[in-house]
Amino acid sequence: MTKERDERPKRKAEIGFTLIEVTVSVVVMMIIAAIAIPSIMQGWNSYRLTSAADSVAGLLERTRFEAIHKNGRLSCVAAQVGGLWVVAIDENGNGQPDPTEPQVDLPGPATFVGAGVAPGPASMGPSYAAAIVPNGSLTFDARGTVFPNPGAPPPYVTYIGIPNQPTYGFRAVTVTAMGQVKVWQAAANGSWVAQ
């Protein structure tokens, strides 16, 4: 008997993925993304809140040091400009942030929120008075102490949060009568903790 050779041409192994393999890979990637995106957003928005609070605190401290250096009164003001909050050192005394003055912008969606939105200041220690901002100013004198606003003696507090999203928590910046600036953080319904 002779061996018969198979005369059919041999098929080369095809390179690539089947439709099922591609579909399974896409589904797995979508599941991983669905799990990871909320954590990424939580971290990103927490970073934005902390960055905004640190920026406001830094500008308040700079205002204080410049008041001491210039041996006179100097104010830090806040106003909404183009939909974003701007906090600036009011070097020319006009009560408004000007483009030539040192300033920080609050990175949206982080913005100033009212005292009724954030947790109360009781866990911060001393009783804090009216908010510095929005639509306010804080003045330091030549000694670096706070020159009191009429009707609202220091210490002062201002709150920063993301409106309608309390799950990201809140930040606060406080200023005592002696000019000490401190940054705080709190969960939506939690107590304030100094950073």
Disulfide bonds with the S-S distance in Angstrom:
none
